[in-house]
Amino acid sequence: MQHHQKQYRGESMKKSKRRKDADALSNVVSLRISDQEKRELEKITKSSSKNVSEIVREAIELWISRRKRFCLDS
């Protein structure tokens, strides 16, 4: 592993998919989760080949779409 690459637990050495500058995401949200929630996220990352950020974005999109469907937001 090169000195400028960081390898996380359970992550194999693979080239990361970098977004083009125009598509780069710039907002960061920090949250606290339980140990059980972290274990579940780790299981999903291993079985889906998605990283935690992608899984959380997908969960947020699902939550927003359900709220809109039930007319809870305008």
C-alpha positions as CSV (number, residue, x, y, z in Angstrom):
1,M,0.0,0.0,0.0
2,Q,1.4,3.4,-0.9
3,H,1.9,5.9,1.8
4,H,-0.8,8.3,0.5
5,Q,-3.6,5.7,0.3
6,K,-5.6,4.8,3.4
7,Q,-7.0,1.3,3.8
8,Y,-9.9,0.8,6.1
9,R,-10.8,-2.3,8.0
10,G,-12.5,-4.9,5.7
11,E,-11.6,-3.0,2.6
12,S,-9.6,-4.7,-0.1
13,M,-6.9,-2.8,-2.0
14,K,-8.7,-1.5,-5.1
15,K,-8.7,1.6,-7.1
16,S,-11.4,4.0,-5.8
17,K,-13.9,5.5,-8.2
18,R,-13.2,9.2,-8.2
19,R,-16.0,11.6,-9.2
20,K,-15.3,14.2,-11.8
21,D,-14.9,17.7,-10.3
22,A,-18.3,18.8,-11.6
23,D,-19.9,15.8,-9.9
24,A,-17.9,16.0,-6.6
25,L,-19.9,16.1,-3.4
26,S,-18.9,18.8,-1.0
27,N,-21.3,18.5,1.9
28,V,-20.2,16.5,5.0
29,V,-22.6,15.2,7.6
30,S,-21.4,13.6,10.8
31,L,-23.6,11.4,12.9
32,R,-23.2,9.0,15.8
33,I,-24.5,5.4,15.4
34,S,-24.6,2.4,17.8
35,D,-22.2,-0.5,17.6
36,Q,-25.0,-2.6,16.2
37,E,-25.8,-0.1,13.5
38,K,-22.1,0.0,12.6
39,R,-21.9,-3.8,12.3
40,E,-25.0,-3.8,10.1
41,L,-23.5,-1.1,7.8
42,E,-20.2,-3.1,7.6
43,K,-22.2,-6.2,6.6
44,I,-24.0,-4.2,3.9
45,T,-20.7,-2.7,2.5
46,K,-19.3,-6.2,2.2
47,S,-22.3,-7.7,0.5
48,S,-23.1,-4.8,-1.8
49,S,-19.7,-3.5,-2.9
50,K,-20.9,0.0,-1.9
51,N,-19.2,2.2,0.7
52,V,-20.9,3.6,3.8
53,S,-21.4,7.0,2.2
54,E,-23.3,5.5,-0.8
55,I,-25.4,3.4,1.5
56,V,-26.3,6.3,3.7
57,R,-27.1,8.5,0.7
58,E,-29.4,5.7,-0.7
59,A,-31.1,5.5,2.7
60,I,-31.7,9.2,2.8
61,E,-33.1,9.2,-0.7
62,L,-35.5,6.4,0.2
63,W,-36.6,8.2,3.4
64,I,-37.2,11.5,1.5
65,S,-39.2,9.7,-1.3
66,R,-41.4,7.9,1.3
67,R,-42.1,11.2,3.1
68,K,-43.0,12.8,-0.2
69,R,-45.3,9.9,-1.2
70,F,-47.2,10.3,2.1
71,C,-47.4,14.0,1.6
72,L,-45.6,14.8,4.8
73,D,-43.5,17.4,3.1
74,S,-44.6,20.1,0.7
